[in-house]
Amino acid sequence: MKQKNSVVQMVSVAMLSSIAYLLMMLDFPIPRASAIFKN
């Protein structure tokens, strides 16, 4: 169970980082995106 949880955490973190990287690369001028990431 612990291994599954750690894997899920790593996958979620990787997805969030990849999304943030894509947003930075595309350079979206949307304040909502930053607000969502802050929350």
PDB file of N, CA, C and O in Angstrom:
ATOM      1  N   MET A   1       0.844  -1.207   0.000  1.00  0.00           N
ATOM      2  CA  MET A   1       0.000   0.000   0.000  1.00  0.00           C
ATOM      3  C   MET A   1       0.879   1.255   0.000  1.00  0.00           C
ATOM      4  O   MET A   1       0.618   2.203  -0.742  1.00  0.00           O
ATOM      5  N   LYS A   2       1.910   1.254   0.829  1.00  0.00           N
ATOM      6  CA  LYS A   2       2.781   2.434   0.904  1.00  0.00           C
ATOM      7  C   LYS A   2       3.471   2.677  -0.439  1.00  0.00           C
ATOM      8  O   LYS A   2       3.621   3.816  -0.879  1.00  0.00           O
ATOM      9  N   GLN A   3       3.886   1.583  -1.078  1.00  0.00           N
ATOM     10  CA  GLN A   3       4.548   1.737  -2.375  1.00  0.00           C
ATOM     11  C   GLN A   3       3.583   2.359  -3.384  1.00  0.00           C
ATOM     12  O   GLN A   3       3.973   3.244  -4.145  1.00  0.00           O
ATOM     13  N   LYS A   4       2.334   1.907  -3.396  1.00  0.00           N
ATOM     14  CA  LYS A   4       1.346   2.460  -4.329  1.00  0.00           C
ATOM     15  C   LYS A   4       1.152   3.950  -4.068  1.00  0.00           C
ATOM     16  O   LYS A   4       1.102   4.751  -5.001  1.00  0.00           O
ATOM     17  N   ASN A   5       1.043   4.314  -2.786  1.00  0.00           N
ATOM     18  CA  ASN A   5       0.847   5.724  -2.449  1.00  0.00           C
ATOM     19  C   ASN A   5       2.020   6.564  -2.935  1.00  0.00           C
ATOM     20  O   ASN A   5       1.820   7.642  -3.495  1.00  0.00           O
ATOM     21  N   SER A   6       3.232   6.085  -2.729  1.00  0.00           N
ATOM     22  CA  SER A   6       4.415   6.839  -3.154  1.00  0.00           C
ATOM     23  C   SER A   6       4.426   6.972  -4.676  1.00  0.00           C
ATOM     24  O   SER A   6       4.790   8.021  -5.208  1.00  0.00           O
ATOM     25  N   VAL A   7       4.027   5.911  -5.373  1.00  0.00           N
ATOM     26  CA  VAL A   7       3.993   5.961  -6.842  1.00  0.00           C
ATOM     27  C   VAL A   7       2.964   6.992  -7.295  1.00  0.00           C
ATOM     28  O   VAL A   7       3.225   7.780  -8.204  1.00  0.00           O
ATOM     29  N   VAL A   8       1.796   6.983  -6.658  1.00  0.00           N
ATOM     30  CA  VAL A   8       0.754   7.947  -7.023  1.00  0.00           C
ATOM     31  C   VAL A   8       1.251   9.362  -6.767  1.00  0.00           C
ATOM     32  O   VAL A   8       1.023  10.257  -7.581  1.00  0.00           O
ATOM     33  N   GLN A   9       1.933   9.572  -5.635  1.00  0.00           N
ATOM     34  CA  GLN A   9       2.469  10.900  -5.323  1.00  0.00           C
ATOM     35  C   GLN A   9       3.464  11.332  -6.389  1.00  0.00           C
ATOM     36  O   GLN A   9       3.404  12.465  -6.867  1.00  0.00           O
ATOM     37  N   MET A  10       4.379  10.445  -6.766  1.00  0.00           N
ATOM     38  CA  MET A  10       5.393  10.781  -7.772  1.00  0.00           C
ATOM     39  C   MET A  10       4.728  11.110  -9.105  1.00  0.00           C
ATOM     40  O   MET A  10       5.120  12.064  -9.776  1.00  0.00           O
ATOM     41  N   VAL A  11       3.726  10.324  -9.490  1.00  0.00           N
ATOM     42  CA  VAL A  11       3.035  10.561 -10.765  1.00  0.00           C
ATOM     43  C   VAL A  11       2.321  11.907 -10.736  1.00  0.00           C
ATOM     44  O   VAL A  11       2.389  12.667 -11.702  1.00  0.00           O
ATOM     45  N   SER A  12       1.637  12.206  -9.633  1.00  0.00           N
ATOM     46  CA  SER A  12       0.908  13.479  -9.533  1.00  0.00           C
ATOM     47  C   SER A  12       1.878  14.653  -9.573  1.00  0.00           C
ATOM     48  O   SER A  12       1.615  15.655 -10.238  1.00  0.00           O
ATOM     49  N   VAL A  13       2.999  14.534  -8.866  1.00  0.00           N
ATOM     50  CA  VAL A  13       4.002  15.610  -8.868  1.00  0.00           C
ATOM     51  C   VAL A  13       4.577  15.779 -10.269  1.00  0.00           C
ATOM     52  O   VAL A  13       4.769  16.904 -10.731  1.00  0.00           O
ATOM     53  N   ALA A  14       4.850  14.672 -10.943  1.00  0.00           N
ATOM     54  CA  ALA A  14       5.395  14.746 -12.305  1.00  0.00           C
ATOM     55  C   ALA A  14       4.394  15.425 -13.238  1.00  0.00           C
ATOM     56  O   ALA A  14       4.777  16.245 -14.072  1.00  0.00           O
ATOM     57  N   MET A  15       3.105  15.083 -13.096  1.00  0.00           N
ATOM     58  CA  MET A  15       2.079  15.704 -13.944  1.00  0.00           C
ATOM     59  C   MET A  15       2.004  17.202 -13.676  1.00  0.00           C
ATOM     60  O   MET A  15       1.946  17.998 -14.614  1.00  0.00           O
ATOM     61  N   LEU A  16       2.006  17.594 -12.399  1.00  0.00           N
ATOM     62  CA  LEU A  16       1.930  19.021 -12.059  1.00  0.00           C
ATOM     63  C   LEU A  16       3.142  19.766 -12.600  1.00  0.00           C
ATOM     64  O   LEU A  16       3.004  20.857 -13.153  1.00  0.00           O
ATOM     65  N   SER A  17       4.322  19.186 -12.446  1.00  0.00           N
ATOM     66  CA  SER A  17       5.542  19.846 -12.930  1.00  0.00           C
ATOM     67  C   SER A  17       5.522  19.952 -14.451  1.00  0.00           C
ATOM     68  O   SER A  17       5.933  20.971 -15.008  1.00  0.00           O
ATOM     69  N   SER A  18       5.046  18.907 -15.127  1.00  0.00           N
ATOM     70  CA  SER A  18       4.998  18.947 -16.596  1.00  0.00           C
ATOM     71  C   SER A  18       4.002  20.004 -17.065  1.00  0.00           C
ATOM     72  O   SER A  18       4.262  20.713 -18.037  1.00  0.00           O
ATOM     73  N   ILE A  19       2.857  20.114 -16.374  1.00  0.00           N
ATOM     74  CA  ILE A  19       1.860  21.130 -16.731  1.00  0.00           C
ATOM     75  C   ILE A  19       2.439  22.521 -16.515  1.00  0.00           C
ATOM     76  O   ILE A  19       2.279  23.401 -17.360  1.00  0.00           O
ATOM     77  N   ALA A  20       3.114  22.720 -15.381  1.00  0.00           N
ATOM     78  CA  ALA A  20       3.722  24.031 -15.104  1.00  0.00           C
ATOM     79  C   ALA A  20       4.781  24.341 -16.156  1.00  0.00           C
ATOM     80  O   ALA A  20       4.887  25.479 -16.614  1.00  0.00           O
ATOM     81  N   TYR A  21       5.569  23.332 -16.543  1.00  0.00           N
ATOM     82  CA  TYR A  21       6.605  23.532 -17.565  1.00  0.00           C
ATOM     83  C   TYR A  21       5.967  23.919 -18.897  1.00  0.00           C
ATOM     84  O   TYR A  21       6.452  24.818 -19.584  1.00  0.00           O
ATOM     85  N   LEU A  22       4.876  23.237 -19.259  1.00  0.00           N
ATOM     86  CA  LEU A  22       4.186  23.561 -20.516  1.00  0.00           C
ATOM     87  C   LEU A  22       3.643  24.986 -20.469  1.00  0.00           C
ATOM     88  O   LEU A  22       3.748  25.725 -21.448  1.00  0.00           O
ATOM     89  N   LEU A  23       3.063  25.373 -19.334  1.00  0.00           N
ATOM     90  CA  LEU A  23       2.534  26.736 -19.204  1.00  0.00           C
ATOM     91  C   LEU A  23       3.655  27.756 -19.352  1.00  0.00           C
ATOM     92  O   LEU A  23       3.478  28.788 -20.000  1.00  0.00           O
ATOM     93  N   MET A  24       4.808  27.471 -18.754  1.00  0.00           N
ATOM     94  CA  MET A  24       5.941  28.398 -18.851  1.00  0.00           C
ATOM     95  C   MET A  24       6.447  28.460 -20.293  1.00  0.00           C
ATOM     96  O   MET A  24       6.772  29.538 -20.792  1.00  0.00           O
ATOM     97  N   MET A  25       6.514  27.309 -20.960  1.00  0.00           N
ATOM     98  CA  MET A  25       6.993  27.280 -22.348  1.00  0.00           C
ATOM     99  C   MET A  25       6.033  28.040 -23.264  1.00  0.00           C
ATOM    100  O   MET A  25       6.462  28.825 -24.109  1.00  0.00           O
ATOM    101  N   LEU A  26       4.731  27.800 -23.089  1.00  0.00           N
ATOM    102  CA  LEU A  26       3.735  28.487 -23.923  1.00  0.00           C
ATOM    103  C   LEU A  26       3.560  29.936 -23.489  1.00  0.00           C
ATOM    104  O   LEU A  26       3.116  30.776 -24.271  1.00  0.00           O
ATOM    105  N   ASP A  27       3.916  30.228 -22.218  1.00  0.00           N
ATOM    106  CA  ASP A  27       3.840  31.596 -21.692  1.00  0.00           C
ATOM    107  C   ASP A  27       2.407  32.132 -21.791  1.00  0.00           C
ATOM    108  O   ASP A  27       2.160  33.136 -22.460  1.00  0.00           O
ATOM    109  N   PHE A  28       1.476  31.462 -21.128  1.00  0.00           N
ATOM    110  CA  PHE A  28       0.082  31.904 -21.141  1.00  0.00           C
ATOM    111  C   PHE A  28      -0.089  33.160 -20.289  1.00  0.00           C
ATOM    112  O   PHE A  28       0.266  33.149 -19.110  1.00  0.00           O
ATOM    113  N   PRO A  29      -0.622  34.234 -20.854  1.00  0.00           N
ATOM    114  CA  PRO A  29      -0.879  35.446 -20.060  1.00  0.00           C
ATOM    115  C   PRO A  29      -2.211  35.348 -19.322  1.00  0.00           C
ATOM    116  O   PRO A  29      -3.044  36.250 -19.410  1.00  0.00           O
ATOM    117  N   ILE A  30      -2.407  34.249 -18.597  1.00  0.00           N
ATOM    118  CA  ILE A  30      -3.686  34.037 -17.903  1.00  0.00           C
ATOM    119  C   ILE A  30      -3.452  34.062 -16.389  1.00  0.00           C
ATOM    120  O   ILE A  30      -2.751  33.192 -15.872  1.00  0.00           O
ATOM    121  N   PRO A  31      -4.019  35.034 -15.665  1.00  0.00           N
ATOM    122  CA  PRO A  31      -3.847  35.094 -14.211  1.00  0.00           C
ATOM    123  C   PRO A  31      -4.561  33.943 -13.500  1.00  0.00           C
ATOM    124  O   PRO A  31      -4.200  33.586 -12.379  1.00  0.00           O
ATOM    125  N   ARG A  32      -5.577  33.361 -14.150  1.00  0.00           N
ATOM    126  CA  ARG A  32      -6.311  32.253 -13.521  1.00  0.00           C
ATOM    127  C   ARG A  32      -5.393  31.049 -13.314  1.00  0.00           C
ATOM    128  O   ARG A  32      -5.497  30.361 -12.298  1.00  0.00           O
ATOM    129  N   ALA A  33      -4.507  30.791 -14.255  1.00  0.00           N
ATOM    130  CA  ALA A  33      -3.602  29.636 -14.150  1.00  0.00           C
ATOM    131  C   ALA A  33      -2.747  29.763 -12.892  1.00  0.00           C
ATOM    132  O   ALA A  33      -2.607  28.801 -12.136  1.00  0.00           O
ATOM    133  N   SER A  34      -2.173  30.950 -12.665  1.00  0.00           N
ATOM    134  CA  SER A  34      -1.331  31.144 -11.480  1.00  0.00           C
ATOM    135  C   SER A  34      -2.175  30.993 -10.211  1.00  0.00           C
ATOM    136  O   SER A  34      -1.709  30.441  -9.215  1.00  0.00           O
ATOM    137  N   ALA A  35      -3.408  31.481 -10.252  1.00  0.00           N
ATOM    138  CA  ALA A  35      -4.284  31.366  -9.081  1.00  0.00           C
ATOM    139  C   ALA A  35      -4.575  29.892  -8.796  1.00  0.00           C
ATOM    140  O   ALA A  35      -4.585  29.474  -7.638  1.00  0.00           O
ATOM    141  N   ILE A  36      -4.811  29.109  -9.842  1.00  0.00           N
ATOM    142  CA  ILE A  36      -5.098  27.682  -9.661  1.00  0.00           C
ATOM    143  C   ILE A  36      -3.878  26.977  -9.074  1.00  0.00           C
ATOM    144  O   ILE A  36      -4.007  26.143  -8.177  1.00  0.00           O
ATOM    145  N   PHE A  37      -2.678  27.320  -9.590  1.00  0.00           N
ATOM    146  CA  PHE A  37      -1.472  26.658  -9.082  1.00  0.00           C
ATOM    147  C   PHE A  37      -1.223  27.049  -7.628  1.00  0.00           C
ATOM    148  O   PHE A  37      -0.735  26.231  -6.848  1.00  0.00           O
ATOM    149  N   LYS A  38      -1.552  28.291  -7.251  1.00  0.00           N
ATOM    150  CA  LYS A  38      -1.349  28.724  -5.862  1.00  0.00           C
ATOM    151  C   LYS A  38      -2.262  27.925  -4.934  1.00  0.00           C
ATOM    152  O   LYS A  38      -1.863  27.564  -3.827  1.00  0.00           O
ATOM    153  N   ASN A  39      -3.491  27.651  -5.387  1.00  0.00           N
ATOM    154  CA  ASN A  39      -4.427  26.892  -4.563  1.00  0.00           C
ATOM    155  C   ASN A  39      -4.120  25.408  -4.702  1.00  0.00           C
ATOM    156  O   ASN A  39      -4.792  24.579  -4.089  1.00  0.00           O
TER     157      ASN A  39
END
